[in-house]
């Protein structure tokens, strides 16, 4: 893992959305212990891009769109070996964070 000072420095390079996803991914202390911070930062950055690229108006109200988003999140977590026993909770929290970002930041939603 990166020393604590480097973690904070790297986190400062995250956008607001990326930081929100980073916080979700690192909410569980076991994840922090088992994964390197730079990998978690990569996941957060890719999550933000994936979600931004897949957002549409009221996506969180459409089951098919939610399923697609869930699949993309799951794929990303697997790609970086996010702990499988922590994935489902992380997916739920990422989806909730994406929903909140969509509601509060209409500029994220593709026209």
C-alpha positions as CSV (number, residue, x, y, z in Angstrom):
1,X,0.0,0.0,0.0
2,X,1.0,3.6,-0.5
3,X,2.1,5.5,2.5
4,X,-0.7,7.6,4.1
5,X,0.7,10.9,2.7
6,X,0.8,9.6,-0.8
7,X,-2.8,8.3,-0.5
8,X,-4.0,11.8,0.4
9,X,-1.9,13.3,-2.4
10,X,-3.3,10.9,-5.0
11,X,-6.8,11.5,-3.7
12,X,-6.5,15.2,-4.3
13,X,-6.0,14.4,-8.0
14,X,-9.5,12.9,-8.1
15,X,-12.5,14.8,-9.3
16,X,-15.5,15.2,-7.0
17,X,-17.3,12.2,-8.7
18,X,-14.1,10.0,-8.6
19,X,-13.6,10.8,-4.9
20,X,-17.1,9.9,-4.1
21,X,-16.6,6.5,-5.7
22,X,-13.2,6.1,-4.0
23,X,-14.9,6.7,-0.7
24,X,-17.5,4.1,-1.5
25,X,-14.9,1.5,-2.5
26,X,-12.8,2.2,0.6
27,X,-15.6,2.3,3.2
28,X,-14.8,-1.2,4.3
29,X,-11.5,-1.5,6.3
30,X,-10.9,-5.0,4.9
31,X,-10.8,-3.6,1.4
32,X,-8.2,-1.0,2.4
33,X,-6.1,-3.7,3.9
34,X,-6.3,-6.1,1.0
35,X,-6.0,-3.6,-2.0
36,X,-3.4,-1.0,-2.9
37,X,-4.7,2.6,-2.9
38,X,-3.5,3.2,-6.4
39,X,-5.6,0.3,-7.7
40,X,-8.6,1.7,-5.8
41,X,-8.0,5.1,-7.4
42,X,-7.9,3.5,-10.8
43,X,-11.2,1.8,-10.1
44,X,-12.8,5.0,-8.9
45,X,-11.6,6.9,-12.1
46,X,-12.9,4.1,-14.4
47,X,-16.2,4.0,-12.5
48,X,-16.7,7.7,-12.9
49,X,-16.0,7.5,-16.6
50,X,-18.2,4.4,-17.1
51,X,-21.1,5.9,-15.2
52,X,-20.7,9.2,-17.0
53,X,-20.7,7.4,-20.4
54,X,-23.8,5.3,-19.5
55,X,-26.0,7.9,-17.8
56,X,-29.2,8.8,-19.4
57,X,-32.2,10.7,-18.2
58,X,-33.9,8.8,-15.3
59,X,-31.6,5.8,-15.8
60,X,-32.1,4.9,-12.2
61,X,-35.8,4.3,-12.8
62,X,-35.3,1.9,-15.7
63,X,-34.6,-1.7,-14.8
64,X,-32.8,-2.5,-18.0
65,X,-30.5,0.5,-17.7
66,X,-29.8,-0.3,-14.1
67,X,-28.9,-3.9,-15.0
68,X,-26.5,-2.7,-17.7
69,X,-24.9,-0.3,-15.2
70,X,-24.7,-3.0,-12.6
71,X,-23.0,-5.3,-15.1
72,X,-20.4,-2.6,-16.0
73,X,-19.6,-2.0,-12.3
74,X,-19.3,-5.7,-11.6
75,X,-17.0,-6.1,-14.6
76,X,-14.7,-3.3,-13.4
77,X,-14.5,-4.7,-9.9
78,X,-13.6,-8.1,-11.2
79,X,-11.0,-6.6,-13.5
80,X,-9.1,-5.2,-10.5
81,X,-9.7,-8.2,-8.2
82,X,-11.9,-6.2,-5.8
83,X,-12.7,-8.7,-3.0
84,X,-15.7,-10.8,-4.2
85,X,-17.2,-11.0,-0.8
86,X,-17.4,-7.2,-0.7
87,X,-18.5,-6.6,-4.3
88,X,-22.2,-6.8,-3.9
89,X,-22.3,-4.1,-1.2
90,X,-19.9,-2.0,-3.3
91,X,-22.1,-2.3,-6.4
92,X,-25.1,-1.2,-4.4
93,X,-23.3,1.8,-3.0
94,X,-21.8,2.8,-6.3
95,X,-25.2,2.6,-7.9
96,X,-26.7,4.8,-5.1
97,X,-23.8,7.3,-5.5
98,X,-24.4,7.4,-9.2
99,X,-28.1,8.0,-8.7
100,X,-27.4,10.8,-6.3
101,X,-24.9,12.4,-8.7
102,X,-27.4,12.1,-11.5
103,X,-30.0,13.9,-9.3
104,X,-27.8,16.6,-8.0
105,X,-25.6,17.2,-11.1
106,X,-27.8,17.2,-14.2
107,X,-24.8,18.1,-16.3
108,X,-23.5,14.5,-15.9
109,X,-26.6,13.1,-17.8
110,X,-26.1,12.6,-21.5
111,X,-28.7,14.4,-23.6
